[in-house]
Amino acid sequence: MSLANPSETEGFTLMSGMYVEFLYKGLPSEAGPFFHSIFMDWLPNSNFELDNRPHFEVMGEKYKNDDPDSEELVYIPIVSR
């Protein structure tokens, strides 16, 4: 494992806007169906559409790499239809 040196990293400004938050629990290698359900089921049946901003994930205290009990928050940028 390698760690990034803060002096070698660049800052990133995330544009404000509306995001929907999902909780993913499980292995990263098994996240495909989770994301598929967001984009193919939830989003088309909501009153929102995808916005052209970055998607991101927050891996907090409950995140455990390669552990089926790992949890992370997934943020998808949206706008009202």
N, C-alpha and C positions, 0 to 999 in steps of 0.2 A: 504494500500500500504506500502511495506517496501522498504527501500533504502539500497543498499549495502554500507558497510563501506569500504573505500579504503584500510584500513589496513588488511581487511579480503579477499581481492580479489587477484587473481593471474594474472600475465602478460601473454600475448599470442603474439607470433611472427607469423605474417602472411607471408607465403612464397610468394615471388614475382612471377609474371607471368601474363599472359593475362587473362583479365576478360571481359565479356560482361555486359553492364549496361542496366537495364530495369527500367522504372518508373512504380510503382504500385500505383494506386489511388483507394481507397475504404476501405471497412471494412476488417480487418484481417480475420474474419470468412468467407468471400466470396472470398478469394484469391486462392482457389483450381483451378478454371478454368484458371486463369492467369498463374499459375505454370504449369498446364497441357499443355497449348499452347506453353510455352517455351520448354519443354522437348519432347513433341510429335509432334510439328509442326515446330517451329523455328529451333531447334538444328538439327534434321534430314535433313532439307532442306538447311542448311548452309554448309560452307566449314570447319566447326569446329567440334570437339567432346569434350565431357565433360572431364575435367582434374580432377585428384584425389587430390584436394585441397579444403579447406573450402569454402563454399558459405557464403555470409554475406549480411546484409542489413544495410543501413544507414538511420536512422530516424532523419532527420534534423528539421528545423524550421516549415516545412509544415506538420509534423507528428502530428496527433491528435488522440489519442487512441479512438477506437470505434466511429469514425466519418466518414461518407461516403465521405467526402472531404479530408480525410487524404492522404498524399503522402509519399512514401518512395522509396529509390533507392535500387534495388536488384542487387547484383553482383554474376555472375555465372562463375566459372573458366573454361577456354577453352584452347584447343591447336589446331593448324592447323591439318587437316587430311593429 
